[in-house]
Amino acid sequence: MKIVVVTQYFWPENFHINEVVRGLTERGHKVTVITGFPNYPHGHFFKGYGLNGPFRETHDGARVFRIPIIPRGRGGGLRLALNYASFSIAASALAPFLQVGSIDAILVYQASPVTVAIPALILSRLKHAPAVLWVQDLWPESLVATGTVSSATVLAWVERLVRYIYLHSDLVLTKSYGFEKQVRRIAGSKPTVRYFPDWAGSVNPAATTQRQFVDLPRGFRILFAGNIGVAQDFETILGAAELLRDHADINWLVLGDGSQRTWVEGRIRSARLSSVHLLGQHPPETMPYYFGQADVLLVTLKNEGAFALTVPGKLRAYLASGRPIVAALPGEGADLVRQAAAGVACEPGNAESLARAVLSLYEAPIEERLAMGARGLAFYKENYDRDVLLTRLESWLSEVAQKGSRADGYSRSSENRPYA
């Protein structure tokens, strides 16, 4: 198939869509990616990228068209809004003129913002190609959960936009079952909605072993990997670290970067938390090494309603690593850790609860921790096999391609059929 992927984020930024594009090209599909210039999470363009280009690249067998955008900066409200709007407007204006040729299907990777779908829907109508929306972040729920928007009027307008996007997509995929319920709440029964989770990315072992790694402190290592942002609730993490400061051999390791890093650094200094180590951002291929050096892997989210519906993508990578997990997050993500018996789920937003969970694993026999990790790996292999999920995505893309776009009278008689 000839597939166009529309995503604001793509390699060298670390998002799961990179793995999906790689998988589709490996299977012989002709993939074109329409994306922005990489600037997440640092807020400035990656080295070698800027408003002067490059505008065209090839990566993992896919053609990549870069759309000029305003970088997100430190993630403040105005700058973030400009970043979101610049991609949506520029991609809507430029995508129809890119040399994408005929299209069988358009896949939209809808992380924040939801407006990434607008240029895809325009391209869908102009090219008479079906649009498949893969929902990674719920709007307007995430805007409320992170405190980004509080105006009821603005949120109502956002919900109207989201409803329009859902209703004009030929297929909506959700990364969690909770997301499916919210899509139904906003759009009713009209869109065809199917569950499609992330999986852990593939790794090149040679690239991993040849890379220089950061030295890690000795002792009991609790490792958090990912974005340092409002949603990740670092206030609770640092509060737990303060409560356990008397355990000198417990070290909290943070691999990543984000808009809250400066605040976290200030809090570490003011509280004199020598046990918390900010190790910066590292390439995805190094993650298996760092996960393997950890005694416990940590995943957190704020205790907000929208986050109870999501499963962080890194949680599946944690399961695949075979290490025990501490999950301080609400809802479906915590339920997954309990179901897999892969670690300890504790009350989100509660530093004392997180401290107790970490202490319980710190005091547990190593054999017990290894058994948790082994159960997590077994659960991952059973539920998130890469080849099975890619085959499922292929079949759905082929299905909508054969039926044509909604603009061409796409039939919805197959709504609510069982998952493939």
C-alpha positions in Angstrom: 0.0 0.0 0.0 0.9 3.7 -0.4 0.5 5.1 3.1 1.0 8.7 4.2 1.7 9.2 8.0 0.9 12.6 9.4 2.5 13.3 12.7 3.9 16.4 14.3 6.6 14.3 16.0 9.0 11.9 14.2 12.6 10.7 14.3 15.0 11.8 15.7 12.4 12.6 18.3 11.6 9.5 20.3 8.0 8.5 19.6 6.4 5.2 18.9 5.3 6.2 15.4 9.0 5.8 14.4 8.7 2.1 15.2 5.4 1.8 13.3 6.9 3.4 10.2 9.8 1.1 10.3 7.6 -1.9 10.6 5.4 -0.9 7.7 8.4 -0.2 5.4 9.9 -3.6 6.4 6.7 -5.2 5.1 7.1 -3.6 1.7 4.7 -0.7 2.0 5.5 2.7 0.5 5.4 5.1 3.4 5.6 8.9 3.2 5.8 10.9 6.5 4.6 14.4 6.8 6.1 15.9 10.0 7.6 19.0 11.6 11.2 19.9 12.4 12.3 18.0 15.6 12.3 20.0 18.8 10.7 17.8 21.4 11.3 17.8 24.4 14.2 20.3 24.6 12.1 23.1 22.9 14.8 24.0 20.3 15.5 22.4 16.9 17.8 19.4 16.9 21.3 19.9 15.5 21.2 19.9 11.8 17.6 21.1 11.6 16.1 24.6 11.2 13.8 26.7 9.2 16.3 26.4 6.3 15.8 22.7 6.2 16.3 19.9 5.4 12.8 19.7 4.1 13.1 16.2 2.5 14.8 13.1 4.0 14.7 9.4 3.9 14.5 7.4 7.1 14.1 3.6 7.6 12.9 3.4 3.9 10.3 6.1 4.3 10.2 9.5 2.5 10.0 12.3 5.1 8.7 15.8 4.3 9.5 18.4 7.0 7.0 21.2 7.6 8.4 24.5 9.0 7.1 25.1 12.6 7.7 27.3 15.6 9.7 25.4 18.2 7.9 24.8 21.5 10.5 26.6 23.6 10.2 25.9 27.3 6.7 24.7 26.9 4.9 27.8 28.2 1.2 28.2 27.2 1.7 30.8 24.4 4.8 29.2 22.9 3.2 25.8 23.0 0.0 27.1 21.3 2.2 28.7 18.6 4.0 25.4 18.1 0.8 23.5 17.8 -0.9 26.0 15.5 2.2 26.5 13.3 2.3 22.8 12.3 -1.5 22.5 11.7 -1.6 25.6 9.6 1.6 25.0 7.6 0.9 21.4 7.0 -2.7 22.1 5.9 -1.4 24.6 3.4 1.6 22.6 2.2 0.6 19.0 2.3 -1.6 19.1 -0.8 1.4 20.3 -2.8 3.8 17.7 -1.6 4.8 15.0 -4.1 2.9 12.2 -2.3 1.2 10.8 -5.4 -1.8 8.5 -5.1 -2.6 7.4 -1.6 -4.3 4.2 -0.3 -4.6 5.3 3.3 -3.6 8.1 5.7 -2.5 7.3 9.3 -2.6 10.1 11.8 -0.5 9.8 14.9 -2.5 11.9 17.3 -0.4 12.8 20.2 -0.9 16.3 21.5 -2.2 18.4 19.8 -5.4 17.0 18.3 -5.1 19.6 15.6 -2.5 17.4 13.9 -5.5 15.7 12.3 -6.7 18.8 10.4 -4.1 18.6 7.6 -4.7 14.9 7.4 -8.4 15.4 6.9 -7.8 18.0 4.2 -5.4 15.7 2.4 -7.9 12.9 2.8 -10.6 14.9 1.0 -8.3 16.2 -1.7 -6.8 12.8 -2.4 -9.9 10.8 -1.8 -8.0 8.6 0.6 -9.3 7.2 3.9 -7.9 8.7 7.2 -7.2 6.5 10.2 -6.8 8.4 13.5 -4.6 6.8 16.1 -5.5 8.5 19.4 -2.5 8.8 21.7 -3.8 11.7 23.9 -7.3 12.7 24.8 -8.5 16.2 24.2 -10.0 18.2 25.8 -9.4 15.9 28.9 -5.6 16.3 28.8 -5.9 20.1 28.7 -7.9 20.0 31.9 -5.6 17.4 33.6 -2.5 19.4 33.0 -4.0 22.7 33.9 -3.3 24.1 30.4 -6.9 25.3 29.9 -9.5 26.1 32.4 -12.0 28.2 30.4 -15.3 26.3 29.9 -15.9 28.2 26.7 -12.5 27.2 25.2 -12.9 23.6 26.3 -16.4 23.5 24.7 -14.9 24.7 21.4 -12.1 22.2 21.6 -14.6 19.4 22.2 -16.6 20.5 19.1 -13.4 20.3 17.1 -12.5 16.9 18.5 -16.0 15.6 17.7 -15.6 16.8 14.1 -12.3 15.0 13.8 -13.6 11.8 15.2 -16.7 11.8 12.9 -14.7 12.6 9.8 -12.1 9.9 10.4 -12.7 6.6 8.6 -11.4 4.6 11.5 -10.3 5.6 15.0 -7.7 3.6 16.9 -7.2 4.0 20.6 -4.1 3.0 22.7 -6.3 2.0 25.7 -9.8 0.7 26.3 -10.5 3.8 28.4 -9.8 6.0 25.4 -12.4 4.1 23.5 -15.1 5.1 26.1 -14.2 8.7 25.8 -14.3 8.7 22.0 -17.7 7.2 22.3 -18.7 9.9 24.8 -17.8 12.7 22.4 -18.7 11.2 19.0 -21.4 8.6 19.8 -21.6 5.3 17.9 -20.9 6.6 14.4 -17.1 6.2 14.2 -15.6 2.8 14.0 -13.3 2.5 17.0 -10.8 -0.2 17.6 -8.2 -0.9 20.3 -4.6 -0.7 19.1 -1.8 -0.5 21.8 1.8 0.5 21.5 4.6 -2.1 21.8 8.2 -1.8 22.8 10.6 -0.6 20.1 13.1 -2.9 18.4 16.7 -2.5 19.4 20.0 -2.9 17.5 22.2 -4.7 20.0 25.4 -3.8 18.1 24.5 -0.1 18.4 23.8 -0.5 22.1 27.0 -2.2 23.0 29.2 0.3 21.1 27.8 3.4 22.8 29.4 5.1 25.7 27.0 5.0 28.7 26.7 7.3 31.7 28.1 5.9 34.9 25.3 5.1 37.4 25.5 5.4 41.2 25.9 2.2 43.2 23.1 1.0 45.5 19.4 0.3 44.9 18.4 2.0 41.7 14.9 3.3 40.9 14.8 4.4 37.3 12.3 6.8 35.7 12.6 7.1 31.9 10.7 9.7 29.8 9.3 13.2 29.7 9.9 15.5 32.7 6.5 17.3 32.5 3.5 18.3 34.5 1.6 15.1 33.7 4.4 13.0 35.2 3.9 14.4 38.7 7.5 14.9 39.8 6.3 16.6 42.9 5.2 13.2 44.2 8.5 11.5 43.1 10.6 14.1 44.8 8.4 13.9 47.9 9.0 10.2 48.1 12.7 10.7 47.7 12.7 13.1 50.6 10.8 10.6 52.8 13.4 7.9 52.0 16.5 10.2 52.3 17.7 8.2 55.3 18.2 5.2 53.1 21.4 6.4 51.7 21.8 3.5 49.2 18.4 4.2 47.5 19.1 6.3 44.3 16.5 7.8 42.0 17.7 8.0 38.4 15.9 10.1 35.8 16.6 9.5 32.1 14.9 12.2 30.0 14.1 15.9 29.7 11.2 18.2 29.4 9.4 21.4 30.4 9.6 20.8 34.1 13.3 20.0 34.3 14.3 23.5 35.6 11.7 23.2 38.3 12.9 19.8 39.3 16.5 20.9 39.4 15.6 23.8 41.7 13.6 21.5 44.0 16.5 19.0 44.2 18.9 21.8 45.2 16.6 23.4 47.8 15.8 20.0 49.4 19.4 18.8 49.1 18.2 15.6 47.5 21.6 14.0 46.6 19.8 10.7 46.0 18.1 12.1 42.8 20.2 12.0 39.7 19.1 13.8 36.5 21.0 11.9 33.7 19.6 13.8 30.7 18.1 12.4 27.6 19.6 9.3 25.9 19.0 7.6 22.5 16.2 4.9 22.5 18.7 2.2 21.6 20.4 2.7 25.0 17.3 2.2 27.1 17.6 -1.7 27.3 21.0 -1.2 28.9 19.8 1.3 31.5 16.6 -0.7 32.2 18.8 -3.7 32.8 20.9 -1.8 35.4 17.9 -0.8 37.4 16.5 -2.6 40.4 13.0 -1.0 39.9 11.4 0.9 37.0 9.1 3.8 38.0 6.1 5.1 36.1 4.0 8.0 37.4 1.1 10.2 36.3 -0.9 12.9 38.1 -4.1 11.7 39.8 -6.4 13.3 37.2 -9.4 11.8 35.5 -8.0 11.8 32.0 -4.9 9.9 33.1 -6.9 7.1 34.5 -7.9 6.2 30.9 -4.4 6.0 29.5 -1.5 3.5 29.6 1.9 5.2 29.2 3.8 3.8 26.3 6.9 3.3 28.4 5.0 0.9 30.6 5.0 -1.7 27.9 8.8 -1.1 27.4 9.2 -1.6 31.1 7.3 -4.9 30.9 9.5 -6.0 28.0 12.7 -5.3 30.1 11.9 -8.0 32.7 12.3 -5.6 35.6 9.9 -5.0 38.5 7.7 -1.9 38.2 6.4 0.7 40.7 3.3 2.3 39.2 2.1 5.5 40.8 -0.7 6.2 38.4 -4.5 5.9 38.2 -6.8 3.6 36.4 -5.9 1.4 33.5 -2.1 1.7 33.7 -2.1 0.6 37.4 -4.6 -2.2 36.6 -2.2 -3.5 33.9 0.7 -3.8 36.4 -1.6 -5.6 38.8 -2.9 -7.9 36.1 0.6 -8.9 35.1 1.7 -9.2 38.7 4.8 -7.3 37.5 5.4 -5.0 40.5 3.6 -2.8 42.9 0.8 -0.3 42.1 0.4 2.5 44.6 -1.9 5.5 45.1 -1.1 8.2 42.5 -0.2 11.7 43.8 0.7 10.4 47.2 4.4 10.6 48.1 4.0 8.5 51.3 2.3 5.7 49.2 5.1 5.8 46.6 7.7 5.7 49.3 6.1 2.6 50.9 5.9 0.9 47.5 9.6 1.6 46.8 10.6 0.5 50.3 8.6 -2.8 50.0 10.6 -3.7 46.9 13.9 -2.5 48.5 13.3 -4.9 51.4 12.0 -7.8 49.2 14.3 -10.7 48.4 16.0 -10.4 45.0 14.3 -13.6 43.9 10.9 -12.0 44.5 11.8 -9.0 42.4 13.2 -11.2 39.6 10.0 -13.2 39.6 8.0 -10.0 39.2 10.1 -9.0 36.2 9.8 -12.4 34.6 6.0 -12.3 34.9 6.0 -8.8 33.3 8.0 -10.1 30.4 5.7 -13.1 29.9 2.7 -10.8 30.0 4.3 -8.5 27.4 5.1 -11.3 25.0 1.5 -12.6 25.2 -0.3 -9.3 24.7 2.0 -6.9 22.8 3.8 -9.0 20.2 5.1 -6.6 17.5 4.4 -8.8 14.5 0.8 -9.6 15.6 0.1 -5.9 16.1 1.6 -4.8 12.8 -0.4 -7.5 11.0 -3.5 -6.2 12.7 -2.7 -2.6 11.6 -2.0 -3.7 8.0 -5.4 -5.5 7.8 -7.2 -2.4 9.0 -5.4 -0.1 6.7 -6.1 -2.5 3.8 -9.8 -2.7 4.8 -10.3 1.1 4.7 -8.2 1.4 1.6 -10.5 -1.0 -0.2 -13.7 0.8 0.9 -12.4 4.2 0.0 -12.6 7.5 2.0 -15.6 8.8 3.7 -15.7 11.5 1.0 -16.1 8.7 -1.6 -19.0 7.1 0.4 -17.0 5.0 2.8 -19.4 2.4 4.2 -19.7 2.1 8.0 -21.6 -1.2 7.9 -18.7 -2.9 9.6 -18.9 -0.8 12.7 -18.3 -2.5 16.0 -17.1 -5.8 14.5 -14.9 -7.8 16.9 -11.2 -6.9 16.9 -9.1 -8.7 14.4 
